[in-house]
Amino acid sequence: MRTPHKRQARVAGLAAALLASAGLVATTTAPSASAALPSAPVNQGRATVGETWNPTTFTITETLEGLETGKYTSVELVKAYLARIETYEPYYNAFTQMNPDALAAAASSDKRRTKGKKLGPLEGVPIVIKDSLDVKGMPTTSGWPLTSPITGGISLIPKTDAPVVKRLRDAGAIFIGKTNLPILAGSGSNANNSAYGPTYNALNQEWAPGGSSTGSATSVAGGFAVAGMAEETGGSIQNPASAQSLYAVKPTFGLVPNTGNFPLQGWTRDVLGPLAKTAEDAALMLDVLAGPTPEDPKTKDAVVPEGGYTSELSNNALEGKRIGLYGPGWRVGDNAELSPETAKLYAEAVKKLKKQGATVVEDPFAGSGFNELRTAGGATGCCNSWAIQEYLERLGPRAAVNSIEELNAWADANGFEDDTRINSMVDGLDAEPDLTPFLTNRDNYLRIFNQVLEEHDLDALAFPQQVREIGPIFGGSVSASTVSEINIAQLPSVVVPDGAYDSGKPFNIIFLDKKWSEAELLGYAYDYEEAYGGRIINDDLATTPGPTPPQ
C-alpha cells in the first residue's frame, strides 16, 4: 500500500486528536462505510439499548428529528463524523483543515437543547465550509500556496466570519472543517493543483470530482457531513454536485452575500450556495443563507419568497408546467453537442418530466440569437483585483496583510516572488473599475433569455447538466451545458441527480429559470426527486490510495 499524502495524514491526525480529547478513539481501517462508524449503543432513556445509527445517510430533517427525540446528541454526531473522516480522509483528501472547536460547538448546541433555549433551524447539524470562505480564527487558504501555511505561505486569518458563515453559525450549524479547492477556485473539474493535493470523487477515486467546490462535494457525498457550503463563478457549485450526484443551488447573483469569500469574480459572478443530499435539504440551507445584508451592498435588491424556500416543495410541482429543452438554439460549437448516451439519458428524463404532468417545448431558443452570445467575445467579468483588495481590507487591522500590495511585498520577501497570480492582481489595480462592458454583455443574455421564456410561456428550462459523462480525475473534465451562460446572466439553477451512465458515472439534470426563482426550481427538483430518486451513493468507500498524477 502506498503511503497517504503527508498533509492528508496530518488532517486525519487532527480528527483523531479531537476524538481522543473527547474520549472516543477512531478506527483506522474499515471494510465498508458503516463499519467505520461508532456502534453507539445509544444511551438508556434516549433510545433502545444496543440500537445503532449511521449518520452518513442522514438528511438535515432526519438529523434534526434524531436530535430532537434524543436518539443522539450533536456531540455524538460530530464524533461519528470525525471517526469516519479519520478512516477515509487519507484516501479522499476532502479537507484543508479541521475545526478544532467543532466538539465544543456541538456541546454548546446540546446544552441549548437540554435547557430549552431557542434553537436555530440547523441546530446541531454538522456541515462543511469551502476554504475560500472566512471562518473567524481559521486561515482562509483558497488552495493557493501563497496563502497556505502548509507550503510556508502567509496565514490570512479573518477577525470575523463571512456573513453566510455567521448566518450558519447563528442557525446552530456545527462546522466540521474547511474543504479543499483548486488554487483560487480556478477549475470546474478538480482540485488537482491545490496546495493540499488532489481531492478524490467519493463515488469513485478514478473519476473527476468536479470543481471548484471539490472538497465540500466529496465531504457530503462521502458522508463526512450532512451538507456543505460551495461557491461558483463558472460551474463550481453545479459541476461538483453533478460529478458526485448531489443536489445543489447555484443562486441568483446578489441573493446570498459573497462578502468574506476570496473573490474569483467577486463583483460580477461569484455566488455561494448549498450542496446537499436532497432538494429539501438544499431549500433548508438556502433559507438560512439568502437575503440582503448591509455587509454586502450587492444583496440590497435580493428577492426572498414569503414562506421561504421550502414553500413550493410539492409532489405535483411540475404538473401543468411548460418546460423548455436543450438544443442548438441555446449553444453551438465547442462543448455543445450531447454525447449519444447523454442524449439517450436526457430523452428518458424528458419522458419523466412528461409523466409528472409537464409539457415540454423543444429548443425554444432556436432563432433567438442566444447561441451567438457565447462566441461574441463580450466581457465575462470585471475588476477582480479591486474585489480582492476589498476582501483583504475586511480581514481587519490585525491580519498579516490588508492589501494586494502588502501581499505582494510579503510574497517577494518570502520566496514567492515568481507567483504570477499575485503579479496579475497587482497589475489589475492599474485599471480603474468599469463594470459597463460586463453589464452590457449580461443584459444582452438576460434580454434574450427573458424574451424566449415569455414568448414560449415557459415556466422553466430543464437541461442535462453535463453534455457528456465526467472524465478521469487526471486529464478529464466536467463539461457543463450552462457554463458560463447562466454565470454571466447571473441566473439561478438547481442540480438534480438522475441515475447513471452505463459506466456508473452520474447523470444529472439542471433546472433553470429567471432571476429570484430558486423556490420554484426547488419545487420542480423535489417533485422529480420524489418520483424518481436518482441519487447515486457509494456505500463502500476506498481504504486504499487513489490514482496519482501522471509524471
N, C-alpha and C positions, 0 to 999 in steps of 0.2 A: 504494500500500500504506500502510495506517495504521501509525503508529509504535507499536511494542510498549510496554506499560506500563513506565515507568522502572524500577520495582522489579524487574520481570522481567529487564530488560536488565542490572541490576546482578548478579542471581544468575547469569545466564548468563555474565556477565563474569568472575565469580569462578571458574566452571567452566573458562573459558578460561585464566585465570591459573594455576590448578592444573595444567592441561595444559601450558602453556608452561614452567612451572617444572620439569616432568618431561621436557621435550624433545619433546612431542607437541602440535602445533597442530591445533585442531579445525576442521572445515569449518564454514562459516556458513550455507550453504543446502544443501538436498538435495531431490531429487525423490521419494525414497522412503525407507523405513525403512532398508534395507540400505545404501543409498548413503551414509548419514551416518556409517557405521562405518569405523574404520581397516581397510584391507585386510590388515592384519597378515600380511605373509609371516611365517609362524611360524618361529622360529629353527631353523637346521640342527641335527640331532641330537635335536630335540624333536618335530619333525613334518616332513612333506614340504615342501620349499621351495616357496613360492608358494601353499600351502594358505591358504584364508581361513576365517574363522569369524565367526558373527554371534551375539553373546550375547543378543540381545533375546528369543530364544525359549527360552533355557536354563532348565531347572528346577534345583532345588538339586542333585538327584542328578547331572544332566548336568554342572553346573558343577564339582562335586567330582570327577567322573571325569576331566574335562579337566585340572583342576589336578594330580590325582594322576599322570596319564600324561604330564604335561609338555607338553600341547598348547598351553598358555598359562600365564602366571603370573597371580597375583592383581593385580599392578601393571598388567599389560596389560589385564585385565578392567576395572579401575577406570578406566583411561584411555579404554577404549572406551565405557563408560557416560558418562563426563564429556564425551566428544566428542558423543555423542548428545544429552545434556542441553543442551550449548552450542547445538546446532542447533535443538532443539524447545522448550526451556523458554520462550522468548519468546511462544510461541503456546499453551502449555498451563498455565503458571504453577503447577507442582506443588509448588515448594519455597518455604520461607521463608528458608532459609539452607543453604549447602553446608558440609560438614565439611572444614575446612582441613587436618585430619590424615588424610584418607582415604588418600592415596597413601603416607604414611609407615606407616600401619597395614597396608596391603597389602604393603609391602616387608618389614615385620617378619614377617608371615604367611609370605611366600615364604621368608624366611630360616629360620624354624622348619621348614618343609617340607624344604628342601635339607639342613639339618643333622640331619634325622631326629628332631626333637623330637616330643614328644607333641602331637597335633593335636586341636583341638576338632571337634565334629560339624558345625559350619558354617564350618570353617577356610577363610578367603579368600573367602567368599561375600558379594558386595555387596548390602546391604539398605538400606531407608529407615526412618526413625523419625518418627512423628507428632509434631508440635510442641506437644503437651500433655505430653510425657514429658521428664523431666530427663536430659540428657546433660551430664556434667560439663564445665565450661568453655564451654558454649554456652547463650545465653539461651533460656529457655522462654517463648514468646510467647503460646500459645493463640489466636493470631489477633486478640488484643484490643489496640486502640490504646494503652490504658494500659500494657501490658506489652510493647510492640513498639518497639524502638529506631528503626525506620523512621519512626514517627509522632512521635518525641520522647518516647516512653514510657519507663518505667523498665526497666532490664535486670535480670531475675531470673536470675542465673547460679548454678546449684547447685554445691556443693562436691563432690558425689558423683553417680554415676549412679543413676537409679531401679533397683530390684532387677532388673526384667526387662531393662533396658538392660545392666546388669552381667552378667547371665546370657548375653545375646547376645554381649557383648564377650569374656567368658571362653570362649565356644564358638567364637571365631575369626571371627565375622561382621565385615564391614567396613561402617561407616556412611557412606553416600554423602552424606546430608544430612537435614535435618528438613523435614517436609512440611506443606503448608497445611491450614487448617481454618477453619470459621466461628468467629466470636467465641465463645470459651469453649465450643466444641463444641456450639453451640446450634441446629444444623439437621441434620435427617436427609436433606436433599435436595441441598445445595450448600454452597459456601464463599463465597457472593457478598458477604457483609458483612465478610469478613476484612480486617484492616488491610493485608494484602498483595494484595488484589484477588481476583477470582474465579478458581477453578481450573476447567479445561475437561475434559470427558469424553474420554478417549483414543480411544474408538470413534467419536465424532462431537462436534465442538465445540458443536453446536446442542443437544445433549441434556443433561438434568440429570445431573451426575456422581455424585450420591449424597453424603451427608454422615453424620457429620462427619469421617470419616477420608478426606476427599476427595483430598488430595494423595498420600497413600500408595496409594490405588487407581489414580489416574492414573499414578503412577510405575511400578507393577507392570504395569498393562495397557498402558502406553506403551513398555515396555522400557527404563526408566531404572534399573532394579534387578531383582534376581532375585525378591525377596519384600519384604514390608513389614509394619511394626507398625501396628496400628489400636487404637482404643478405642471402646467402646459404652456408652451409658447408655440410649438408646431407638432402636436401629436403626443406630447409627453404624459398626458393622462390617458387618452384613449388607446395609444399603442400598447403600453404595458398591461392595461386591462384586457385588451384583445389577445395579447400573447399568452396571458395566464388565466384566461377565462373568468374574468371578474366583471362586475357591474361598476360603472363609473359615470360621473357627471363632469363634462367639460362645460363650465358655466359661461353665461354671457359676460363679456369683459365689463368690469365695474360692478358686478353683483356681489362678489366676495373680495374684500380688501386684499391687495397684494403687497402692501407695505410690510417691511420686515422680511421680505423674501429677496435673496440675492438676485438681481434682475438679469434676464436674458434679453427681453424687450419690455421693460417694466412699464413704460408709458403707453404702450400700444397693444400688446398681445398677451402678456403674462397673466394667467388665471390660476386659481387654486381650487381644488375640488377633491371629492372623496373617491377612494377605491373601496369596494365593499363586496360582500357575498350575495347580496340580494338587492333588488330595486328599493325595497322598503328601507334597508339599512342606508343606502345612498341618500334617500329622502330625509331620514332622521339626521344624518350628518349635515346635510345642506341646511336643515332648519337651524342648526347651530351656527353655521359658517356665514350665511348670507345676510346682507343688509348693509346700510350705509354706516360710516363712522367718520368723525372729524379727522381721524388719523390718516385717512385716505380720501382726498377730495374726488378721486375718480369714481367713488361709490355714491356720490351725492344724489344721483338720479336712479339708483337701484330700485327695481320694482319687485317687491316680495309679495307673494299671494296671501290674501287674507286667510287664514286657516293653515298656512304653511305648505310644505312640500309633500306631505302625506295626504293632502286634501283631495287629490284626484286619483289615488290608488284604487283601482276597481277592476273586477274580473270582466267587465264589459266596456273598458275604456276605448277599445278600438272599434266597437260596434258603430256602424254608420259613418265612420271617418273616411276621408279621402286622402290616400297616401301616395305621394309621388315616388317613382322608382328611378334607380340609377341608369344612366345611359350616356351616349356621346354628347348630348346637349350640356351635361354637367362638365365633362372632361374629355379631351382628346390628347393624343400624343403620348409622351413618356408616362408610364405608371398609370395608364387609363384603362386598358383593356382587361377584363376579368379573365383569369385563367379558366380553362374548361371546367375544372372541378369547382372553382368558386362560382361560376355561372350556374352550375347544376345545384349547388347548395343554396344559392340565392333564389333560384326558381322554387325550391322547396319552401324557403322562408316566405316567399310571396304567397304560396298556397296557404301557409299557416295564417298569414295576415287576412286573407280572404275568409278562411274558416272562422276567424274571430269577428267577422262581420264588416271588415274594411273593404272599401272599393279602391282599387289601385289604378294609377294613371301612369302609363308608360312614358318615360323620358320627357317630362314636362318642360325641361329646359331647351329642348330642340328649337333652333332658330332664334333663341333669345340673345345670343352673343355672350352668354356667361362663360362658355368654354374658351373664349378668346382672351379673357382677362388674365388667365393663368400664365399665358405666354407673352403678354403685352409688356412685361418689364416694369410695372408700376412699383412704387415704394412699398416694401413689406414690413417696415419698422422705422424707428427713428430715435435718435437721441439717447441711446442706452448708456453712454458714458455719463451723461448727466443724471440718469436714473441711478446708476451705481454710486455717483457722488452723493446723492440724497440718502441712499442706503447706508453708506459709510458714516455720514454725519449722524444718522439716527442711532448708531451704536452707543453714543454717549461719550462724554469727555474722558472717561477712564479707559476707553478702548485703546488698543495698541496703535491704531491709526484712525483718522476721521476723514480722509480724502484720498482720491486716487493718487495725487502727487505724493502724499506720505507713504502710501502703499508701495508706489514705485521706488521711492527712496529706500524703503526697507528692503525691497527685493534686490536692489543694486548692491546694498551693503551686506547681504546675507546669502549670496550665492545663487540668486535667481535673476541675475541681470540679463540672461538670454531668454526670459519668458516673453514670448511675443504677445501673449494675451494682455498682460499689463501694459505693454508698449502701445497696443492698439487702443486701450482705454484712455491712455494719456493723449494720444492723437485725436481721439473723438471729442476731447474738450476744446479743440481748436475751432470747431464749427458752432455757431450759435444755434440753439434748438429751434427747429422749424418743423412742426408737425403737418404742415399743409400738404406736402406730397403724399404722405401716408393717408391722411384723412380723405384726400381726393380718391385714391385707389379704394380705400374702404367703402366710401359712399357709392362708388360705381358697382362694387359687388353687392352691396345692400339694395341698391335701386333695382337691379335686375332680379335678385333673389326675391324680394318682396313682391315685385310685379308678377313674377311667374306664379308664386303661391296664390296671389289674388286672382289672376286670370283663370287659373285652373281650380279655384275654390278648394285649395289643398289645406288640410289640417296639419300635415307634417310630411317629411320625407323619410324613407327607410332604405338605407343602402347596406351593402356588405361593408363592414369596416375595413377589411383587407381586400385588395384586388387579387392577391394570391396568398397561399399559405406562408407562414413565417419561415425564414431560413434558419441556418445553423447559428450558434452563438458567435462563432468567429467567421467573419466574412458574409454573414447573412443579414437580412433586414426584415423590418415590418413595413409593408407597403400599404399605407392608408389611402382610402378613397376620398378623404375630405381634407387632407393637409396640403397646402395651407389655406385653402379657400375659406373655411369657417374661422380660421385664426385671424386672417386679415379682415374678414367681415365681422369679427367679434361675436359670432353666433354660438348658441348652446347646442350641446348634443348629449346623448345618453347611450352608452355602450351596453349591449345585451348579449350574453353568451348564447350560442345556438348550436351546440353539438360540435362535431369534429370532421375533419378531412379523413380520408382513408388512412393516412399516416398517423392519425391520432392527434394531430395538431389542431388547436381550437379554431372554430369558425364562429364569427360574431356578426350581428347586425348593429347598425347605429341609427338612432332616430334623431332627426334634425328639424328645427323649426325657427321661427322668428325670435328676436331678442325677448328675453324675460319669460320664455315659455317652458322653463325647467319642470314645473309641476305637471304640466300637460304631458311632456315627454316621459316623465317618470311614471305617469299613469299608463301610457302605452307599454312601457317596459315591464311594468308589473303585470298587466294583462297577459302579455306574451310569456312572461316567466311562469305565471300560474298555470297557463295552458300547456307549456312545453318543457319547462325546466331544463334548459340546455347547458347548464354549467358543468365543466369537467373538473374533477377533483382527483388529485394524486394521493391515495391512501398509503403509499409505501415510498416515502422519501428515501433518497440515497444516503448511505453512510460510507460512501467511497468518493474520492475527489472526482470532479467533473473534468471535461477536456481542458487542456491548456492551450494558450495562444500558439499558433504556428511560429516556428523560428524563422 
